[in-house]
């Protein structure tokens, strides 16, 4: 199943507005993000899946972790597929 997708965005609040008001998705951790208690907010796509909205200024940190210049330059940070160990094997 699709667990989550992480998208880079220049404006987290504008992205949250788009996904909640225009698309109609449910906000996740937005109040906590606004209060500085969560590093990023998300929107719920389904019971099992969310989209995380990451500020694109964090891409520099991701590049330093991967040690590959430009590795965080894509709009999609990453996609996470969830499965059991037996499914993986």
PyMOL commands that set and color helices and strands:
alter all, ss='L'
color gray80, all
select helices_A, chain A and resi 12-22+30-34+56-66+85-88
alter helices_A, ss='H'
color red, helices_A
select strands_A, chain A and resi 2-9+26-28+41-44+50-55+76-81
alter strands_A, ss='S'
color yellow, strands_A
deselect
rebuild
show_as cartoon
